[in-house]
Amino acid sequence: MDTNSRNWRWQRLAQMLLASALLLLQNSVPISAEASSVHIVYMGDKIYQNPQLTKKYHHKMLSSLLGSKEAAKDSILYSYKYGFSGFAARLTKHEAEAIAKFPGVVSVIPNGIHKLHTTRSWDFIGIHHSTSETALSNSNLGEGAIIGVIDTGIWPESASFNDEAMGEIPPRWKGVCQVGEHFNSTNCNKKIIGARWFLKGITDQTKKLLQGNNTNEYLSARDAIGHGTHTASTAAGYFVGNANYRGLASGLARGGAPLAHLAIYKTCWDFPIGECSGADILKAFDKAIHDGVDVLTVSLGFSIPLFSYVDHRDVIAIGSFHATAKGITVVCSAGNSGPLSQTITNTAPWIITVGATTIDRAFPAAITLGNNRTLWGQSIDTGKHNLESVGLTYSERIALDPSDNLAKDCQSGSLNATMTEGKIVLCFSVSDQQDIVSASVTVKEAGGVGLVYAQYHEDGLNQCGLFPCIKVDYETGTQILTYIRRSSKPEFSQDCYWKMDITTSCVFLV
């Protein structure tokens, strides 16, 4: 074989080896180069009673996957080590699949986002504070119990959290009052005995930082939304006299267990309307078990599509399972997707799931027509409006485009401003996309001075800001429409009036 032939073969072999090496390099790019996201590695019950040994076990497992202790330290967000075993860490898809095969791993759950679910109620359901031989009196108003609240935090200055009548903090309590922005140790007392906040999961999930002027949030257990304060006071708020909503429904407000202590676990943040990370929620359960709560109330969950009855990805079901196993009662909300069937969330059998009920209270508003007939609707408007001699008309009669149906339920931009000016407008709800608040904006922008909104009967009420609005059912709305049709002239004369009867319990005040 001549020299040229040998050189050519060696060059060819070198090219093949180089190509093979490049192929191997391409296939062996570190997994960490892929995009990572937070995953929850759930491992069931603890194998070590010592929390620090459990934490070391988690770090060792993660180190063996990622190749170093430093990589594991950078990846891990939480170690769940008190009530159960597991951890939350930033993992790529391949890393998550790999660690799912490790011994002791029950499941690997992608970090999900949960949504929040939102005086007289206790008396209505028969839990009276002034009557002997009730569940409330027999439990001495909840004295000595510790209720943990996993939610948006708390506004400690609320009168509901006054501790003057509270007993001493139970010796079994092991929690802390975690300080932070506009929240220090003095914000805890004998009513609010502990507060913690968790945001590693939500920050990583949404890629947003709770800093700067883009949010009204507090980097602390202080509640920027109000949901957590509401749920905490519903569960254990102390007696507050003359409680009312802008002068309406004045009375004595209290929680279900007014002498119980509160432990606050803030997991939900203003992003922009109350979002909660699964990793943070699970850590709150873990800490609550450690701290020694007796009851946990959790008013949050997934939106539709919902999990099945019991799902291995449901962190609320997982956390509540281990809490229940430790003797903690867990109460969760049924969700905001009702009242239709198959819309209930938090359905695991070890959870007490609570749905909304009816209420024996109304906010009646009288509508006196020009023929002196009085009809009734509901409103929570408390503004002072001089509406004694104002024209009343039907939205379809003042449509900007009579050929479409948008004006029937007062869709945005559907009303003729010239014809709407100075009138009260009757609208009918015909679409799930429209509601009384949106309709009031449409009427106001067109120059109207009030709204009567007819829709199917429901107990819920909405406020239309400072704009007067009354909700009526379809039957009442049809009676008003009949009056308008019989009374109005082609030029829409001012012979249709909505007269406010101030001698009744009308909410619109002249």
Beta strands, then each sheet from edge to edge (+ up, - down):
strand 1: 37-42
strand 2: 76-80
strand 3: 86-91
strand 4: 107-110
strand 5: 113-116
strand 6: 146-151
strand 7: 192-197
strand 8: 240-245
strand 9: 248-253
strand 10: 261-266
strand 11: 268-269
strand 12: 275-277
strand 13: 295-298
strand 14: 300-301
strand 15: 329-333
strand 16: 352-354
strand 17: 364-369
strand 18: 374-378
strand 19: 391-394
strand 20: 423-428
strand 21: 450-455
strand 22: 469-473
strand 23: 498-499
sheet 1: 2+ 3- 1+ 4-
sheet 2: 11+ 12- 5+ 14-
sheet 3: 7+ 10+ 6+ 13+ 15+ 16+
sheet 4: 8+ 9-
sheet 5: 18+ 17- 23+
sheet 6: 19+ 20+ 21+ 22+
end
